[in-house]
Amino acid sequence: MIDTGQSGGVYEPGTFNAPRRYCLAVLVANEPGILARVVGLFSGRGYNIESLTVDEIDATAHFSRITIVTTASQATVDQIVTQLARLIPVREVVNLTEAGNFVETCIALVKLVCDVNHHDKAKDIARKYAARIADMTNHAVIFELASERDRIERFANELRAFGAVEVARTGTLAMGCGDAVLGDISGLAQRRPA
């Protein structure tokens, strides 16, 4: 029997798995080409990356942390996690969305180009969002804000009433709540191949 579902698509009963947003944390050895291999895994299989951030978290042991946000079905994200874990430089993969509560944020620089008469109104909006002034001239103010993507967008939209707005935003940064730690870096460093 075939179920056409609400979207009009054709799926076997019980196999339709609606896409959902997932946040993955990946601990990797910081080696040349590792980011290309991770991105290649996604693009080669037709998976979409909505956000990707990466930075070295231990310069001595040469470990980096990659945070990836993707929208996929449960089956697809399970496959992504399995395939990521098979990459040799990958030390650990955690699906933060399934692991429990996690903190998620972005950092944005928001520039407002406006007449100096609007600076006070813009500063009032910035205080409301807890944004700090990173730079200010007669005709431009750059605010820095760490928050959720939607809140950053609301902040930028409020500023648009006073002039031109430019936004530069990091990808998602995320960390699981509680005492679980992504990788025992000291232990991994001792086991790292020479």
N, C-alpha and C positions, 0 to 999 in steps of 0.2 A: 504494500500500500504506500502511496506517495502523498505527502503533506505539502501543500503549496504555501502554507504559512501566510503571515500578514504582508510580507513584501512581494508576494507573487512568485518567489523563487521556488525551486523544486529541491526538496531535501528528503532523505529517508527519515521516517519517524524517529525522534529522539536523537538525531545526529546533528541538528542545527545547533550551532554554538555561536551565539552573538558575540561580536567583537567587544573588547573591553580594554581600557587603558591599563597598562602594566608598567611598573618602574623596576628596573633591574640594576643591581650593583655588581660590578665585575672587578675583581682584583687580578692584576696581570703583572708579569715581569716586564719592566720597562725596556723593551728591546726594539731595535729598528723594525718598522713594518707591522707592529702588533695592531695599531689602530686600523691600518689598511686591511688586515686580515679579519678583524671584527666587523668592520663595515662591509667588507666583501662577503662575509657570511650572510649578512642581511640582504644585500642587493642581489647576490647570486641566487637567492631563493625567493626573491620577490617580496621580502618583508620590508615594512616601512619603519624608518626611524623618525620619530617626531622631535626628539631632543637627544643630544649627546654632549656630555661634558667629560673631560679627562684631564688629570693632572697627576704629577708625581707626588706621592704621599710619604715616601721614604727614600731619600737620596742615597743613603748608605747602602741599603739593600736593593735599590733600584726597583721599587714597586710603584705602580700607578693604579689609580682607581678610576674606572669608567662608569658613568651613570647613563643609562639608556632608557628612554621612554618610548614605548611602542603601543600601538593598538592592534590587538589580534584576538583570535579565539583562544580558549583555554588550551585546546590541543596544539595550536600553533605556538603559543608561548612556551608550553612544555617542551616542544621540539627545539625552539630557539635556545632554551636553557641547556638542554642536553648537548646540542651542537657547540655552543660556546664552551661548555666544560671540557669538550674533547680537544679544543685548541691547545697546543703544547704550552704556550706562555701563560695561559689562563690558570690562575691558582684557585679561584673560588668564584662561584656565581650564586647570587641570592636574588630571588624574586621577592622584592620588598613588599609588593602588593599582597602577596599570599602569606608572607611571613608574619604579618601582623601590623601594628601601628608603626608609622614612620613619619619623620619630619621631612617636608619637601619645600624648597624655596628656589627662587631665581634672584639674581642680582641684575638691576637695570640702571643704566645711565639715561636720564631723560633730559633733553635740552629743550628749553623754551626760548624762542627768539621773539622778543616783544618790546614794546615801548617801556622805558624805565618806570612810567607811571603804573604799570601793571605788576611790578615786582612784589609789592606788599601783598596783593591778592594771591599771587603765585606762592609766596612764602606761607600764607595762611593755609593754602591747600596742602603744601608740603608738610606742614606741622600735623595736619589731620591724618596724613598717611605715614608719619614718622620718617619722612625722607630728609636727608641732609643735603646741604648745599656743597657741591664739590668744586664749583667754579662760578664766578659771576663777573660780568662786564656790564656796560651800560645797556646793551641790547640783548644780552643772552644770559641765561642762568642754566647751569647743569646740576641736576639733582641726582643723588644716588639713593636707590631704594632696594632693600632686600625684602621680598615678599612673594606671595603666590602670583602666578601669571595673570589671573583674572584681576587681582587687585592692582597690579602694575598697569594693566590696560585701563582700568577705571581712572587711575591717577593721570595717565597720559591724556585720556579723553577730557577730563576736567580742565587740564591746562590748555587744551586746544581752543578754548573760548577766548584766550588772550593772545594767541599768535601761532606761529609755526612750531611744530613739535617734531623732534627726532628721537627715536628710541633705539638704544643698543642694549641687548639683553643676553645674559648667559643662558645656557641650557639649564635644565633642572639639576639641582643638587639635592640629594636625598640620603637619609640615614635612618636605619631602624631604631625604634625606641627600645628602652630596656637595656639589659646588660649584655645582650648578644653583640659580638664584635666581628666585623668582616675580616676574616683571616687573622691568624696569630702571626703577625709580621715577624716577630723575633724568631719564632719557630720556623717559619717559612724561609727566612734569611739563612738559617743554619743548613736547611736542606737544599738550598738553591745550588744547581750545578755550577761548577767552576767554568 
